[in-house]
Amino acid sequence: MRKHDARAAHASQPAARQNGPVPSLTAWRNAVFATFFAMGFGFASWMARVPHVRDLLDVSTGEMGLILLGISLGSVTGLLLASHIIHALGTRLVVSGGMMIVSVGLATAGWAVDAGLIWLVIGGFILGGSFTGITDVAMNISGAANERALGKPIMPIFHAFFSLGTVAGAGIGGLCELLGIGLGWQASGIALITIALGLVVYRHLPGDVQEEDDEPVTLRERLAVWKDPRTILLGLLVLGMSLTEGSANDWLALTMVDGHGFSNEGGAFMLALFLTAMTGGRLLGVKLLERFGRVPVLRATAATAAVGLLLVIFAEPTPLVITGVVLWGVGASLGFPVGMSAASDEPRLAAARVGTVSAIGYIAFLAGPPLLGLLGDLVGMRMALLAVLVFVLLSLLTSHVARERGTATSPIKKVA
């Protein structure tokens, strides 16, 4: 799709109409920006300390993967329940309350690490992961509705703010590692900031989003999206790119330490480099999507991710390894946000479809950490990353389902 075609798809959508005491589109957009940033910041600051956590708990790489499984189990549970919870409570309460609870879960896990209580680490992860899944769906629904109201593609920029949060979080994690600050103190400080931000976000998000003349979505309709072929294929697309992104979040720091001889601090800052590259890809991605459309851009980024992974796995000179990390980050940048936009093409069923696509995608976060960790025990983390290439190919083969549908949507009837 050329530039004028991509813009036409958005231009065909009527302007949003807001009724009642609702925030401006700009305030709404900025609240979504802040939410994405906060969600990325909290988890990345924690994941940057994974080598430290492994050493402090005295567990193997495979056992560390099983501990991280708590996040994945919680996230998938939250994603499966998200559309029903959002239907009952509205996006505003789910987003603002969810981000607060996530931060409490991570703080709990942080103090549990310092105390050596593995069971409580897993419990904190399950709590944080559950509300991460629920909040993830709600903030993507709110972001997609804001995108339609603004009449231009902006979802990659929302996800760029998530990446900016992960860059800042990984940097803070690396700095805390360097200064010897305990994970409990680190996570608690971040939790206090997140709770304050959640209160601000609540004031500026609309309570709910409903399209004009739409009938309420029934439970049967929400469950029926699991039988929709396009939704399932979008889920597979997001699954592949989620593992491409998530494998770096979970294992890049450790791969740099164990596979390339970096220090713990160096591994943390290599994760920050990856996240910086991914952020840049998302910020530039909006213009690429306007010019070329979703499918060509997704194919190009998948190929870029594959090249980056191959360099990280097989290259020995440090400059080539660093180049690989950058290419991997750029290649992983657009799969998830574009998948969310595509899942939201029909606003009435956006919550159910975003929840379904996200749930399928989060299988990567469920299976990825333990399987890559166990594989890393057998062949080393560098060779274990070859498995990620299979999922990059899966995303490449399913990228066609994200094509713009170009159907007009109704103006927004209610956002409060």
MOJOJO-V876877 format. One record per pair of residues at least 24 apart in sequence whose ideal C-beta (glycine too) atoms are under 6 Angstrom apart, sorted by the first residue. I is the first residue (numbers start at 1). GAP is how many residues later the second one is. Records with the same first field share a line. If there is no record, write none. Layout:
I: GAP  GAP
This chain:
1: 292
3: 287  288
6: 284  287
9: 395  397
10: 141  142
12: 396
13: 135  395  396
14: 397
16: 133  395  396
17: 394
18: 397
20: 396
22: 184  393  394
23: 181
25: 124
27: 177
28: 118
29: 117
31: 170  173  174
32: 110  111  114  126
33: 128
34: 163  167
35: 60  104  166
36: 122  125  126
37: 124  127  128
38: 61  156  159
40: 122  125  126
41: 124  127  128
42: 61  64  148
44: 122  125  126
45: 124  127  128  145
46: 60
47: 202
48: 122  125  126  220  223
49: 124  134
50: 203
51: 202  203  206  213  216
52: 125
53: 60
56: 57
61: 312  315  316
62: 311  312  315
65: 304  305  308
66: 304
68: 301
69: 300  301
70: 52  55  56
71: 54  58
72: 293  294
74: 52  55  56
75: 54  57  58  287  290
76: 286  290
77: 53
78: 52  55  56
79: 54  276  279  280  283
80: 279
82: 52  55  273
83: 139  268  269  272
85: 49
86: 52  265
90: 117  118
91: 47  50  51
92: 113  115
94: 44
95: 40  43  44  110
96: 102  105  106
98: 33  36  37
99: 36  95  99
100: 95  98
101: 30
102: 26  29  30
103: 88  91
104: 87
106: 81
107: 80  81  84
110: 73  74  77
111: 73
113: 70
114: 68  69  70
137: 217  218  221
140: 200  214
141: 209  210  213
144: 200  206
145: 64
149: 263
153: 133  136
155: 182  186
156: 126  129  130  181
157: 129
159: 123  178
160: 119  122  123
163: 112  115  116  119
164: 115
166: 109
167: 105  108  109  112
170: 101  102  105
171: 101
173: 95
174: 91  94  95
177: 87  88  91
178: 87
206: 209  210
207: 209
209: 206
210: 203  204
211: 136  137  199
212: 198  199  201
214: 134
222: 130
225: 127  128  131
226: 130
230: 171
231: 122  125
233: 165  168
234: 105  108  109  123  167
235: 122  125
236: 162
237: 102  158  161
238: 98  101  119  123
239: 121  122  124  125
240: 151  154  155
241: 94  95  154
242: 119  122
243: 121  125  145  148
244: 61  88  144  148
245: 87
246: 118  119  122
247: 121  141
248: 26
250: 119
251: 121  130
255: 126
258: 123
259: 122  123
260: 61
270: 55
273: 52
274: 51  55
277: 49  52  53
278: 51  54  55
281: 49  52
282: 51
285: 49
294: 44  108
295: 104  105  108
298: 101
299: 100
301: 30  33
302: 90  93  94
304: 26  27
305: 26  27  87
306: 86
309: 76  79  80
313: 69  72
335: 60
338: 64
342: 60
345: 60
347: 62
